[in-house]
Amino acid sequence: MTIRDRTALARPSARATTPGARPARERLAVLALAPALAACVAEGTTPVADVRAARVTLTTAAAPLTSLGDTARVSARVVDAAGVPLAAAPLRWRVAPAGVVHADADGVYRAVGNGRATVVAELDPGQTGVRPTGYWAGRLVDSVVVEVRQRPARLTLAPVDTAFRALGASRQLRVDVTDRRGHALLDGPPPLTWWSADPRTATVDGAGVVRGVGEGSARVVVQADSLRGWATFTVSPRMPHTSCMVFAQRRQSRQACVTLDFVVREPGGAR
């Protein structure tokens, strides 16, 4: 036997390897990668149904709704594990607590009361069969807070007789403060401030009671936040009265008249 034949026997060729056998180094490499592969399965490699809903994200306008009846649109974005949007992903919506916004449609909410409500959307497991736990569960649901805070937008004085025929006469003014859509403020109107442009003619107290104190006209103003309303009152307490007397002078009938102005006052009113 030659030296070359001994070398061939010492180093078997690849063809001499039995089917299914692996070199020792290859088996060691596979064993070393096993923990890493297991980690990938736990964190990122999921069944196809899970990958279709890698993340749900909700967005909405940050500004509060300022009138009852205003609507907010909550936009949902669902992407797969690669970040590709899934437009037809089935979502299940809910809101809590009740009494702040009402669901008109998926993602559209209408203000019905003041306060803050949390809108939640999650991938609907009833339609997808996806019921993930642990790491994936938090990625398939998201929430945003919707706030309703009515803001005064209109101030209206109720109609009232603005003509005073006597000094000391009074009128009670009523004020309606509403939001932009005409709804009364559920938390009550803001503080009202009253004043008279000519208090020598008409005065007004903090409850909106106007009283005529002198002849003339005066504008009474009410303010709530930045809103103002007013009414002009006229005070005409004078009542002219003409008195005539018939008499005979040099056998002729004559008449003499005199006109007097009377000032009318309410009992217990201004003097």
C-alpha positions in Angstrom: 0.0 0.0 0.0 1.3 3.4 -0.9 1.5 6.5 1.2 -1.3 8.1 -1.0 -3.6 5.1 -0.3 -3.1 5.5 3.5 -4.1 9.2 3.3 -7.3 8.4 1.5 -8.3 6.0 4.2 -7.5 8.5 6.9 -9.7 11.3 5.3 -12.9 9.8 4.0 -14.4 11.9 1.2 -17.9 13.5 1.4 -19.3 10.8 -0.8 -18.4 8.3 1.9 -20.6 10.1 4.5 -23.7 8.1 5.4 -27.1 9.8 4.6 -28.4 12.0 7.5 -25.0 12.2 9.2 -23.7 15.7 10.0 -20.1 16.8 10.8 -19.6 17.6 14.5 -19.1 21.4 13.9 -22.4 21.7 12.0 -24.3 19.9 14.9 -22.7 22.3 17.4 -23.8 25.4 15.3 -27.4 24.2 15.2 -27.3 23.6 19.0 -25.9 27.1 19.5 -28.7 28.8 17.4 -31.5 26.9 19.1 -32.1 29.4 22.0 -32.0 32.4 19.5 -34.6 30.7 17.3 -36.8 30.0 20.3 -36.6 33.7 21.3 -37.7 34.8 17.8 -40.7 32.6 17.9 -41.7 34.0 21.3 -41.3 37.6 20.3 -41.7 38.1 16.6 -42.5 35.0 14.8 -46.2 34.3 15.2 -48.8 32.5 13.2 -50.2 34.3 10.1 -53.4 35.3 11.9 -51.4 37.1 14.6 -49.0 38.8 12.1 -52.1 40.4 10.3 -52.6 42.5 13.4 -49.2 43.5 14.6 -50.4 46.9 16.0 -53.5 49.0 16.4 -53.1 52.8 16.8 -55.8 55.4 17.5 -55.6 59.1 16.9 -58.1 62.0 17.3 -58.1 65.8 17.5 -56.7 67.0 20.9 -59.1 69.9 21.2 -62.2 69.4 23.4 -65.7 69.4 21.8 -67.3 72.7 22.8 -71.0 72.1 21.9 -73.4 69.3 22.4 -73.9 67.6 19.1 -70.4 68.2 18.0 -68.7 65.0 16.6 -65.2 63.6 17.0 -63.7 61.2 14.6 -61.3 58.6 16.1 -59.1 57.2 13.4 -57.8 53.7 13.7 -54.6 52.5 11.9 -53.9 48.8 11.8 -50.6 47.5 10.4 -49.0 44.1 10.2 -45.6 43.2 11.6 -43.9 44.7 8.6 -45.7 48.1 9.0 -48.1 47.5 6.0 -51.5 49.1 6.7 -54.5 46.7 6.8 -57.5 48.7 5.8 -60.1 46.0 6.3 -59.0 44.8 9.7 -62.1 44.1 11.8 -62.2 46.3 15.0 -64.5 46.3 18.0 -65.2 49.7 19.6 -66.3 50.6 23.1 -66.5 53.8 25.2 -66.5 54.5 29.0 -68.0 56.0 30.9 -71.4 56.5 29.3 -73.1 59.9 29.1 -70.2 61.9 27.6 -70.2 60.8 24.0 -72.5 58.6 21.9 -71.3 56.3 19.1 -72.9 57.3 15.8 -70.7 54.9 13.8 -67.4 53.1 14.2 -64.9 55.8 15.1 -67.4 58.7 15.1 -68.7 60.0 18.4 -71.2 62.7 19.2 -71.0 64.9 22.4 -74.0 64.4 24.7 -72.6 65.6 28.0 -69.6 67.4 29.7 -66.7 65.3 30.8 -64.0 62.9 29.6 -64.5 59.5 28.0 -62.1 56.8 26.8 -62.6 55.4 23.4 -61.1 51.9 22.9 -60.7 49.9 19.7 -59.3 46.4 19.5 -59.0 43.8 16.9 -62.2 41.8 17.0 -61.2 38.2 18.0 -64.6 37.0 17.1 -63.9 37.6 13.5 -60.2 36.8 13.3 -59.8 34.0 15.8 -56.8 35.9 17.2 -56.6 35.7 21.0 -53.0 36.6 21.8 -51.6 36.9 25.3 -48.5 38.5 26.8 -46.4 40.6 24.4 -48.9 40.7 21.6 -52.0 41.5 23.6 -51.1 45.1 24.2 -50.4 45.7 20.5 -53.9 44.7 19.3 -55.8 47.4 21.4 -55.4 51.1 21.8 -57.4 54.0 23.4 -57.7 57.8 23.2 -59.5 60.2 25.5 -62.3 62.4 24.1 -63.3 65.5 26.1 -66.5 67.5 26.0 -66.4 71.0 27.5 -69.3 73.2 26.6 -68.3 76.8 25.8 -70.6 79.8 26.0 -71.2 81.0 22.5 -74.5 83.0 22.5 -76.1 85.3 25.0 -79.7 86.3 24.6 -81.9 88.6 26.6 -85.5 87.4 26.9 -88.0 90.0 25.5 -89.3 92.4 28.1 -91.3 95.6 28.2 -88.6 98.3 28.3 -90.9 101.3 28.8 -91.3 102.6 32.3 -94.3 104.8 32.9 -93.6 105.4 36.6 -90.5 106.2 38.7 -89.6 103.2 40.7 -91.1 100.7 38.3 -88.9 97.6 37.8 -88.4 94.7 35.4 -86.7 91.3 35.8 -84.4 90.5 33.0 -83.8 86.8 32.0 -80.6 85.7 30.2 -80.1 82.6 28.1 -76.5 81.5 27.6 -76.0 78.6 25.1 -73.3 76.8 23.3 -72.7 77.2 19.5 -75.5 74.8 18.7 -78.0 76.5 20.9 -77.9 74.0 23.8 -78.2 75.2 27.3 -75.0 74.8 29.4 -75.4 71.6 31.4 -73.1 72.9 34.2 -75.0 76.2 34.4 -74.3 79.6 32.9 -71.1 81.5 33.8 -71.2 84.3 36.2 -73.2 87.3 34.9 -72.1 90.9 35.3 -74.7 93.7 35.0 -74.3 97.5 34.7 -76.2 100.5 33.5 -74.8 103.1 31.1 -76.8 105.8 32.9 -77.6 104.9 36.5 -79.3 108.3 37.0 -82.1 107.0 34.7 -82.1 103.2 35.3 -80.3 101.0 37.7 -79.7 97.3 37.7 -78.7 94.9 40.5 -76.7 91.7 40.4 -79.9 89.6 39.9 -80.8 91.5 36.7 -83.6 93.6 38.2 -83.8 97.0 36.3 -85.5 99.9 38.0 -86.4 103.3 36.5 -85.2 106.2 38.7 -85.2 109.2 36.4 -86.7 110.5 33.2 -84.8 109.6 30.0 -83.3 106.5 28.5 -80.4 104.2 29.5 -78.8 101.0 28.2 -78.5 98.1 30.6 -75.7 95.7 29.7 -75.1 92.1 30.8 -71.8 90.2 30.2 -70.9 86.5 30.5 -67.2 85.7 29.8 -66.6 87.6 26.5 -70.3 87.7 25.5 -72.5 90.7 25.9 -76.2 91.6 25.6 -78.1 94.8 26.3 -81.5 96.4 26.3 -82.4 100.1 26.2 -85.0 101.3 28.7 -87.0 104.5 28.6 -88.4 106.1 31.6 -91.4 108.5 30.9 -93.1 109.2 34.3 -94.7 112.5 33.3 -98.4 112.5 32.6 -99.7 115.9 31.2 -103.2 116.9 32.4 -105.2 119.7 31.0 -107.9 121.3 33.2 -110.4 123.8 31.8 -112.9 126.1 33.5 -115.9 127.8 31.8 -117.1 131.1 33.1 -119.1 134.1 31.9 -117.5 137.5 31.3 -119.6 140.5 30.3 -122.4 138.2 29.6 -120.3 136.0 27.3 -119.2 132.5 27.9 -115.5 132.0 28.2 -113.2 129.2 28.9 -109.8 129.1 30.5 -107.5 126.0 30.4 -104.3 125.1 32.2 -102.0 122.1 31.5 -100.2 120.5 34.3 -97.5 117.7 34.3 -97.9 115.0 36.9 -95.0 112.7 37.8 -96.2 109.1 38.3 -94.4 107.1 40.9 -94.7 103.5 41.9 -95.9 103.0 45.5 -92.7 102.8 47.5 -90.6 103.7 44.4 -88.1 106.5 43.9 -89.0 110.0 44.8 
